[in-house]
Amino acid sequence: MDLDLKSKTAVVTGASIGIGRAIAKALALEGTRVVAVARRKELLETLAQEVQAQGSGVVIPVIQDIAQEDAAKKLAARAIAELDHVDILVNNAGGSRPLPLDAPDHHWDEAVTLNFTRYRQLAHALLPQMMEQRWGRIINITGKSEPEGLNAAFAAKAAVHAWAKGLSREVGEHGITVNCIPPGRIMSEQIRRNYPEDYRKHFAEEEIPVGYWGEPEDLAALVVFLASPIARYITGTVIPVDGGLRRYQF
């Protein structure tokens, strides 16, 4: 299926490894020009070389710590300078933040800034030019809604869901869609480091209906579809990619 992405441009944050890398690569291989944002220069350059070798789209590495003050405004300006305009934003940079009950406020502030505020700021910085061209896609990689303990990232991702739903109702008339994707158990460096293979196998057999942990490409496939003109009537949604792990009905 031709997803009609060859003329599009995109920004993907947290693009050096894992889910973000798979998303940036998948979009580029569809012919999209992608600004790939992360802190690790060598990994971004390797990604750009891989895409170039396959002769499809273009990946432009941008070294940026999204947590830094004014990062969203600077990144939006840089992306527009590199691409002329931005059609697609994939907010992916973030991180788990389990906290004790007595955690100081600045730990909470850091988690909310990284996992919610930067998403909002970057989207709002890019929205005016999306509205002007009357087309845009904002896709947020979020998190699960069933926390097993106190984790500031879960609270921040829940805020992303609420903000994205409201935003989708404001910008739909401009041809802009806003959606969220909470990943299930997707393989990554962190997963391999924190969960031994025998645990992963047992967990998959007991908890994941399809029987295995997902790969970043499994989630990237949905992002590419939602980023395309074909997905014009899907907005304001939260669509898990989790192999059936979640048990709630909606």
PyMOL commands that set and color helices and strands:
alter all, ss='L'
color gray80, all
select helices_A, chain A and resi 18-29+41-53+71-83+105-133+152-174+189-194+197-207+216-227+229-231
alter helices_A, ss='H'
color red, helices_A
select strands_A, chain A and resi 9-13+33-38+58-63+88-91+136-141+176-181
alter strands_A, ss='S'
color yellow, strands_A
deselect
rebuild
show_as cartoon
